[in-house]
Amino acid sequence: MKQCHFCVNNVKSIDYKDTESLGKFLNPHSSILRSWRTNTCSRHQRKTATAVKRARFLGLLPYVSR
């Protein structure tokens, strides 16, 4: 079983301004990937989703891409 990326690397906070790392948790249509696809624990999945939503609101990430 794979480990959570954030737990293994001891990441303290997930920053909404870091769009390159948040892009790894989005599929090609810009929707947030599920935790079983990204292998993140539920705590970090919630924080990632919040960061993606904040970045979308500020225009740093797209809501939809085709």
C-alpha positions as CSV (number, residue, x, y, z in Angstrom):
1,M,0.0,0.0,0.0
2,K,1.3,3.4,-0.9
3,Q,1.8,6.2,1.6
4,C,0.4,9.7,1.5
5,H,2.8,12.1,-0.4
6,F,2.4,14.8,2.2
7,C,2.9,12.6,5.2
8,V,6.0,10.9,3.8
9,N,7.6,14.2,2.8
10,N,6.6,15.9,6.1
11,V,4.8,18.8,4.3
12,K,3.4,21.2,6.9
13,S,1.0,23.2,4.8
14,I,-0.5,23.0,1.3
15,D,-0.2,26.4,-0.3
16,Y,-2.8,27.6,-2.8
17,K,-0.3,29.7,-4.6
18,D,1.8,26.7,-5.6
19,T,-0.1,25.9,-8.7
20,E,2.5,23.5,-10.2
21,S,2.2,21.1,-7.3
22,L,-1.6,21.5,-7.1
23,G,-1.8,20.6,-10.8
24,K,-0.6,17.1,-10.0
25,F,-3.9,16.5,-8.1
26,L,-6.1,17.6,-11.1
27,N,-7.1,15.5,-14.1
28,P,-6.8,16.9,-17.7
29,H,-10.3,18.4,-17.4
30,S,-9.2,20.2,-14.2
31,S,-11.4,18.3,-11.7
32,I,-9.9,17.2,-8.4
33,L,-8.7,13.6,-8.4
34,R,-10.0,11.2,-5.7
35,S,-7.8,10.3,-2.8
36,W,-7.4,6.6,-3.9
37,R,-6.0,7.9,-7.2
38,T,-3.5,10.3,-5.6
39,N,-2.8,8.1,-2.6
40,T,-3.4,10.9,-0.1
41,C,-4.8,10.5,3.4
42,S,-8.2,12.0,4.1
43,R,-6.8,14.9,6.1
44,H,-4.4,16.0,3.3
45,Q,-7.1,15.4,0.6
46,R,-9.3,17.9,2.4
47,K,-6.5,20.4,2.6
48,T,-5.6,19.9,-1.1
49,A,-9.2,20.4,-2.2
50,T,-9.5,23.6,-0.2
51,A,-6.2,24.9,-1.7
52,V,-7.4,24.0,-5.2
53,K,-10.7,25.8,-4.6
54,R,-9.0,28.9,-3.3
55,A,-6.7,29.0,-6.3
56,R,-9.6,28.6,-8.7
57,F,-11.5,31.5,-7.0
58,L,-8.4,33.8,-7.4
59,G,-8.0,32.7,-11.0
60,L,-4.7,30.8,-10.5
61,L,-6.2,27.5,-11.7
62,P,-9.0,27.0,-14.2
63,Y,-12.4,25.6,-13.2
64,V,-12.7,23.7,-16.5
65,S,-10.2,23.1,-19.3
66,R,-10.9,21.3,-22.5
